[in-house]
Amino acid sequence: MTYAYLGPEGTFTQAALRRVVPAGRDRPFPTVPAALDAVRRGDCEAAVVPLENSVKGVVPVTMDQLASAELHITAEVEVPVTFTLMAHPGTELPALTEVLSHPHALAQCAPWLTEHLPEARLRPADSTAAAAREVAETAPEAGIAAVAAPLAADLYGLTTLATGIGQRAGAITRFVSVAPAWLPPARTWLDRTSLMVNPGDGPGRLIDVLTEFSSRDIEVSRLHSWPTGDRLGSYRYFIDIDGHIENPPVREAMSAIAGLGAEARFLGSYPRWGRRQEEPV
């Protein structure tokens, strides 16, 4: 089985992939849409992409892709994020004029960069590893550095100037494995189900949807609004609930939501990350 992932080599996404599949075939792609397009074409069977970060929230490009494509989440993985500033060997902080990284990484490291490199230009890259690779391919005298995962320094022959420069210690990014529509993984009794719901217009419509979960003691663990693109103020909602689609209360809730006239799309049921498997009570 071949996995696509947000590359190049050395990204946090690759580290997440290794937690999903310790060994196997994988192909890096320059952007999240490119990785997911490889799955749609059948070039790869699945893709691992970032979904949200504990500090800066959701990854917009991934949300857009999940909203517009018939793909299912089959697994999730959480990866601790430690950011490292790296440059060509021999480079010193005062010589830096530009820092490259993924926009989320630049945002999380903004306080440190503002304090230590107030004059440096911050430039976004498609990924943290792409930033490290670009620095490695640029002349040492250019004064460019990258913010990336520590493993990228060794991979691209760069030296570490500072590490742990993120805004908050213990930051975590949640990644998901995405594949074409297929049967979800078997129940573990500690599962998560992801949905995209458009409750429709009218007062209380979202509350009506959420009531179908609460009335069945189903925990809603994430609720995120996302524009439909039809007009200003029109939203659909990404909803994560505890439980598997095969659990009777979850299936009943989905039927009830359809009965309300709301549009609900199943995005996948999969084991919650880091939870010990237990028997049902």
Disulfide bonds with the S-S distance in Angstrom:
none
